[in-house]
Amino acid sequence: MKENMMKLFALGAAIWIAWGGIWPGQACAAALFTATPSQIPAGEGTAKEPGKNREPSLSLFVEDYWLSPIGKPKDRLDTLKKNETARLTITVAGSVFPEEELKKGDLSIGRIRDGYRTDSAPVIKMLSGKNEPVEFQVTFPKITYTGGDSEFHFQVRRKGKGEKPVSLGVKIAETEWAPESSAGKEKGGKGDSSQPLIQIQRSGNFTPLEPGKTAVFSMRISNTSRHTDVEDLTMAVSPSPPLYLAQDTNVTVLGKLKAGQSQEVSVVLQAGMDLSGLSQMMDVELRYSYENEEQPVQGTLSQKMMIPVAKGQLAGQPLIRITQVGQRTPVKPGQAFQRVLRLENMSETKVGNVILTLEPNDQIVLLDSSDTYLAGSLEPGQWTEITVQLKAAPELSSLPSQMLGATVKFDYDMGKGVSQGSFSEKLVIPAEGGKSRFSALTPNLIVKNYSYGGSAQAGQVFELEMEIANTSQEIAAENILMSLNTGEGLSINDASNTFYIPSLGPGASVGRTVKIQALFQSKLQSPKVEITFKYEYLDNKERKQNSVSETIAIPVYQPDRLEIRSPSFPDGVRVQEECAVSLPYLNKGRGQLFNLEAVLEGEIPVLERQVTLGNLDPGKGGTIDFIVTPETAGEFQGQVRILYEDEAMNQKEMVVPLAFQVEEGAGEEIPLPPLEEEGERKGIARRFLLPAGILMVSGGCAAFFLGQRRRKTEPEEKNFEIDDLWESWDDHEGKEEAGDEKP
């Protein structure tokens, strides 16, 4: 026995030495993590005890990925070409200490610059639980392939641990390799940042529009940029009277317009009967977005289009057209330049005393000594040119163009004396702002979610819980003042209606709770709560202020007060007799009740078990009647279930217990045996005939003595009649006795 113990001890020691002095539990714990070189000094190996003097590191790897079309996460995308978008979901696996439970809030996802552009924040979904190897999914809702390498790079970092981020990459096999654009290479691989220049031109042949007629006017929208695409492109047109749109809307959505591409748009115009002149104006406004240094930038363009008009019967004001002559290259910040403006008389009437006035802005400065230029007189079809000296501001905005106002005034004579006319237009000056000079997108604060406990009842105080979110992913909002203004039907029940929030980081959110009292109203409605945010933010080291407002609705319903009184039984309840069971009711609330009905539940025959009463106005009442016919005596136990809807269309239910005693009824006469019935009748006849017979015998005796006295004085004939009467009485009595004996 002792020898065997020594052998086992020697075998254990050999195994321990072969493992380098690490106990099995210690080896398993160390294998769960990949330590960084800075955490394990050279020469120490792994003999250091885990959990002491070092923090565990994440050991992660990409397990799988799923590429799908936008809006169809379950479908698989076969091919992803350049400038196309997709939805990417990556499954990441790894391990942490078994005693720790990693949550999605502990992780932060970053991006490394590559051949893809991400337009939305990533979403993390944990797949593993506590004491399980780490496994989670990272979903990028919208990625765009911009060209170059098809590998997608991202970083994962654990918050609050002071660890370095783990860089991961996934080779997307569905991506078709495409060379990077020259613009991206010129800017050191930072992506396109050139500002697109959009042009609007008339397309095709257009027959001059006649008064009262309809025509289709076509325009060509061109993206003249060589490298920059524009997205979310929309066009709004506004013709000037007497021109009108003969279509459903003045806004057309063009979507995406790639660099160098063009797209034609048509609008239907209707001319009024007072149409005059040689041409009319139609304002065209474009709104779009593009990417500058991987930052989304909003762009606008306004332009006037000339609509040729046929000569009508009415003579109107002459038209002076203002155009720019020569090449219009984009101007740079601080650049001085000149523009040649041409004034052309487009009418058949001579104009005189033509004066041009320019209206510069803070982005385009006028270098001439005066902003007014005298052009003299212009014959029909004649034109003149004016050269103006301009300069772009040093801090030029990144917008692709600036607007320079121009107004021309003139005199004309249409045969009714000299009149004065005027015409104004915006001249487009292409601009090229610096990469760091564009204004950052203004952060907006919104009420992301709000709740009020499911229902707001009039007369009660409820808590309005709100989640305020910063929509910007780049800029923080600071010094936030949130104010609440309630409309009719609500009242702030807190100490103040203004709340202060020190700061709200990019994409962050914060919760606030306000106590509000719902007031009684004359009718059901949803009072409004206006929430106003005033805050500050930094735009290129410049502090700016902004304010936004939002309105939310809270439906307030009146509490219902339906009163059901104790049931009544007018004549009592008896077996086999119909009885009305009545329950009086009354609407004591301020709101109307709808679809009121009652159901009698219990084992008792009833004429109509379900009674429909309809709608019930405030202060109105009535009775719920059930006609029952009990079959057995005893106590009845049941209930009346009452259903209705309040003003908020909520289903309500009341249960009224019903209990009453059923008594025995009067019933039918019980038949007696025949002999007893005949004896009963004979006894009754004798009881009535005996006194009658005594009276008759007494009367007969009296008559006899009276007759004896009268015999002495009356003739023989009278005695004969009395005897006959006496005999007839005997005979009659005998007949009655004989009749009684008959069965």
Secondary structure, DSSP 8 states (H G I E B T S, - for coil): -HHHHHHHHHHHHHHHHHTTS--HHHHHHHHT----GGGS-TT-TT-S-TTSSS----EEEEEEEEEE-TT-TTS----B-TT-EEEEEEEEEEE--TT----GGGEEEEE--SSEEE-S--EEEE---TTS--EEEEEEEEEEE-SB--EEEEEEEETTTT---EEEEEE-TTB--B---HHHHHTTTS-------EEEEE-S----B-TT-EEEEEEEEEE--SS--EEEEEEEEEE-TTEEE-SS-SEEEEEEE-TT-EEEEEEEEEE-TT--SSEEEEEEEEEEEEEETTEEEEEEEEEEEEEEB---SS-----EEEEEES----B-TT-EEEEEEEEEE-SSS-EEEEEEEEE--SSEEE-SS-SEEEEEEE-TT-EEEEEEEEEE-TT--SSSEEEEEEEEEEEEESSSSEEEEEEEEEEEEEB---TT-S------EEEEEEE-TT-EETT-EEEEEEEEEE--SS--EEEEEEEEEE-TTEEE-SS-SEEEEEEE-TT-EEEEEEEEEE---SS-B--EEEEEEEEEEEETTEEEEEEEEEEEE--EE----EEE---B-TT--BTTS-EEEEEEEEE-SSS-EEEEEEEEESSS-BS-SEEEEEEE-TT-EEEEEEEE--SS-EEEEEEEEEEEE-TT--EEEEEEEEEEEEB----------HHHHHHHHHHHHHHHHHHHHHHHHHHHHHHHHHHHHHHTTS-HHHHHHHHHHHHHHHHHHHHHHHHHH--
